[in-house]
Amino acid sequence: MKLILTQEVSGLGAAGDVVEVKDGYGRNYLVPRGFAIRWTRGGAKTIDSIKAARASREVRDLDKAGEIKAKLESAPIDIPVRAGDGGRLFGAVTVTDIAAAINGAINAAAGGSVDKRKILVGNPIKSLGAHQVTVKVHDDVDALVNLNVVPA
């Protein structure tokens, strides 16, 4: 089955790529979740628009990506959450929470925002204290961000 990816899928490709996958994987996973659309002969316009949107979202300049990386790694970012006795959280810290805290910390002066899909969390964060996550700022630049999960 030939598909056009609408989002980055790890191990498969980036948004705007035309990929060949097994029928069941495409029909049961990629298309229903909105990760891909079916390829057609008139899909060239769709591919162009997806690639243009992706290019506008990415931080294209490596110097700017370096500045954002330096800003992210300079100081720990506090994330206030609801917690119970013993430091256990009610739920977990999500990538949306992390993205909101990071975007508030780097603000417009540093040059943009971080997409929540570019944040890699190893294990779910379910306790108070210091944690580390990786933020993919650019294809070639990864930032290791220190988080402080504090009670609200």
C-alpha positions as CSV (number, residue, x, y, z in Angstrom):
1,M,0.0,0.0,0.0
2,K,1.4,3.4,-1.0
3,L,0.8,6.2,1.5
4,I,1.8,9.9,2.0
5,L,2.9,10.6,5.6
6,T,1.2,13.6,7.2
7,Q,3.3,13.4,10.4
8,E,6.8,12.0,11.3
9,V,6.6,8.3,12.1
10,S,9.7,6.9,13.7
11,G,11.3,4.2,11.7
12,L,9.3,5.0,8.6
13,G,9.8,8.6,7.5
14,A,9.0,12.3,7.8
15,A,5.9,14.3,6.9
16,G,5.5,14.5,3.1
17,D,7.3,11.3,2.3
18,V,5.7,8.7,0.1
19,V,6.2,5.2,1.7
20,E,5.2,1.7,0.8
21,V,3.8,-0.3,3.8
22,K,1.9,-3.5,4.4
23,D,-1.8,-3.2,3.8
24,G,-2.8,-3.9,7.4
25,Y,-0.4,-1.5,8.9
26,G,-1.6,1.3,6.7
27,R,-5.3,0.5,6.9
28,N,-5.5,-0.3,10.6
29,Y,-2.9,2.0,12.1
30,L,-1.5,4.9,10.0
31,V,-4.6,6.1,8.2
32,P,-7.1,6.0,11.1
33,R,-4.7,7.8,13.5
34,G,-4.1,10.6,10.9
35,F,-0.4,9.7,10.4
36,A,-0.9,9.1,6.7
37,I,-3.3,9.5,3.7
38,R,-3.7,7.3,0.7
39,W,-1.4,8.0,-2.2
40,T,-3.1,9.2,-5.4
41,R,-1.7,10.5,-8.7
42,G,-3.0,13.9,-7.8
43,G,-1.1,13.8,-4.5
44,A,1.8,15.9,-5.7
45,K,0.0,19.1,-4.5
46,T,-0.7,17.4,-1.1
47,I,3.0,16.5,-0.8
48,D,4.1,20.0,-1.6
49,S,1.7,21.6,1.0
50,I,2.8,19.1,3.7
51,K,6.5,19.8,3.0
52,A,5.9,23.5,3.0
53,A,4.1,23.3,6.4
54,R,6.8,21.2,7.8
55,A,9.5,23.6,6.6
56,S,7.7,26.5,8.3
57,R,7.5,24.7,11.6
58,E,11.1,23.6,11.8
59,V,13.8,25.7,13.1
60,R,15.9,25.9,10.0
61,D,18.9,27.8,11.0
62,L,21.5,25.8,12.9
63,D,22.8,28.9,14.7
64,K,19.2,29.6,16.0
65,A,18.9,25.9,17.0
66,G,22.2,26.2,18.9
67,E,20.9,29.3,20.7
68,I,17.7,27.5,21.7
69,K,19.7,24.5,22.8
70,A,21.9,26.7,25.0
71,K,18.8,28.4,26.5
72,L,17.2,25.0,27.3
73,E,20.3,23.5,28.9
74,S,21.3,26.7,30.9
75,A,18.8,26.3,33.8
76,P,16.4,23.7,35.0
77,I,12.7,24.3,34.2
78,D,10.1,24.0,37.0
79,I,6.9,22.1,36.4
80,P,4.3,22.6,39.1
81,V,2.0,19.6,39.5
82,R,-0.5,18.2,42.0
83,A,1.1,15.7,44.3
84,G,0.1,13.6,47.3
85,D,2.0,12.4,50.3
86,G,5.4,10.9,49.7
87,G,6.0,12.8,46.5
88,R,3.7,10.7,44.2
89,L,1.8,12.6,41.6
90,F,-1.8,12.4,40.7
91,G,-1.2,11.0,37.2
92,A,1.9,11.7,35.3
93,V,3.7,14.7,33.7
94,T,2.7,14.7,30.0
95,V,4.7,15.9,27.1
96,T,2.0,18.7,26.7
97,D,2.9,19.9,30.3
98,I,6.6,19.8,29.5
99,A,6.1,21.6,26.2
100,A,4.1,24.4,27.9
101,A,6.8,24.8,30.5
102,I,9.6,24.9,28.0
103,N,7.8,27.3,25.7
104,G,7.2,29.6,28.7
105,A,10.9,29.4,29.6
106,I,12.4,30.1,26.1
107,N,9.8,32.7,25.1
108,A,9.8,34.6,21.8
109,A,13.2,36.3,22.6
110,A,15.0,33.1,22.2
111,G,13.3,32.4,18.8
112,G,10.3,30.3,18.7
113,S,8.7,27.3,20.4
114,V,9.2,23.6,20.8
115,D,6.7,21.1,19.3
116,K,5.5,18.5,21.8
117,R,6.2,15.8,19.3
118,K,9.9,16.6,19.5
119,I,10.1,15.9,23.2
120,L,11.4,12.4,24.1
121,V,10.6,11.2,27.6
122,G,12.3,7.9,28.5
123,N,10.2,6.7,31.4
124,P,6.9,8.3,32.5
125,I,7.5,11.0,35.1
126,K,5.4,10.1,38.1
127,S,7.3,11.5,41.0
128,L,8.6,14.9,42.3
129,G,12.2,15.8,41.9
130,A,14.7,16.2,39.1
131,H,14.2,14.5,35.7
132,Q,15.8,14.8,32.3
133,V,14.2,14.8,28.8
134,T,15.6,15.1,25.3
135,V,14.3,17.8,23.0
136,K,15.0,17.5,19.3
137,V,15.4,21.1,18.3
138,H,16.7,20.4,14.8
139,D,17.5,17.3,12.8
140,D,21.2,17.7,13.9
141,V,20.7,19.3,17.3
142,D,19.4,17.6,20.5
143,A,19.1,19.4,23.8
144,L,19.1,17.6,27.2
145,V,16.7,19.5,29.4
146,N,16.7,19.3,33.2
147,L,13.2,19.4,34.7
148,N,12.3,20.1,38.4
149,V,8.9,18.6,39.1
150,V,7.6,20.6,42.1
151,P,4.3,20.4,44.1
152,A,1.7,23.1,43.0
